[in-house]
Amino acid sequence: MGPILWVVVAVLVVLWLLGFVVVHVTGFFIHILLILAVLAAIFALFDRSRA
């Protein structure tokens, strides 16, 4: 399940960058994407340490 989480992190970071640079939607949505990416990365690190 580890590689799937890294894919999720990568997708969320790319979406965040696209929203920040190209679309410039709302600050709230962009920061939510960033927070989700960071949380997924932290979860993946803790999940790896337990395995």
C-alpha positions in Angstrom: 0.0 0.0 0.0 3.0 2.3 0.3 3.6 3.0 -3.4 -0.1 3.9 -3.8 0.2 6.6 -1.2 3.2 8.1 -2.9 1.2 8.2 -6.1 -1.5 10.0 -4.2 1.0 12.5 -2.8 2.5 13.1 -6.3 -1.0 13.7 -7.8 -2.0 16.0 -5.1 1.2 18.1 -5.4 0.8 18.3 -9.1 -2.8 19.4 -8.8 -1.8 22.0 -6.2 0.9 23.4 -8.5 -1.5 23.5 -11.4 -4.0 25.3 -9.3 -1.5 27.7 -8.0 0.3 28.5 -11.2 -2.3 28.0 -14.0 -5.9 28.1 -12.7 -5.4 30.2 -9.6 -8.8 29.0 -8.2 -9.1 30.0 -4.6 -6.5 30.1 -1.9 -8.6 27.8 0.3 -8.8 24.9 -2.3 -5.1 25.2 -3.0 -4.1 25.0 0.6 -6.5 22.1 1.2 -4.7 20.2 -1.6 -1.3 21.0 0.0 -2.4 19.9 3.4 -3.8 16.6 2.0 -0.5 15.9 0.2 1.5 16.5 3.3 -0.8 14.4 5.4 -0.5 11.5 2.9 3.3 11.8 2.9 3.4 11.7 6.7 1.0 8.7 6.8 3.2 6.9 4.2 6.3 7.5 6.4 4.6 6.2 9.5 3.2 3.3 7.6 6.7 2.4 6.3 8.2 2.5 9.7 5.6 0.1 11.1 6.3 -2.5 8.3 
